[in-house]
Amino acid sequence: MNLANHLANPPGTWRPAKPAQAAAITELVAAAPLKLPQPYLDLLALSNGGEGDLAVEPGWISLWPVENVVAHNQGYEVGRYAPGFWGFGSNGGGELLAFDYRSGPPHPIVAIPFVPLDPAESVSVAPSFGALVEGIGRPMPAA
């Protein structure tokens, strides 16, 4: 999939940010507790953050800018309350979107309520970040 084309004119909402600086992406890669998947890094290189429709539950994605990822994981104390997970965004509301790096790669994507930030409350969103990207900018299918 050509990510730039995929996100250029989606059928739903996608509000991209300016591309991330290569140096910021390199710093994130060095700080992350897992090998970040290439589709995630490719997305950051095109859109340093952004938000929009997501064709799978939770139906919306708010991607954190690369400069905020480490600080948000520390601030929410993800390592303490949800060891084995690494947040990269939210659903724009009360759920953390995170890599589950207890298994894999590829690392499954999960949603975890911020309160309580408990892995037992995690819900599968996509089998990988590459699969998640396919749903960005696409509305949820009608039930």
Secondary structure by P-SEA (a helix, b strand, c coil): cccccccccccccccccccccaaaaaaaaaaccccccaaaaaaaaacccbbbbbccccccccccccccaaaaaaaaccccccccccccccccccbbbbbcccccccbbbbccccccccccccccccccaaaaaaacccccccc
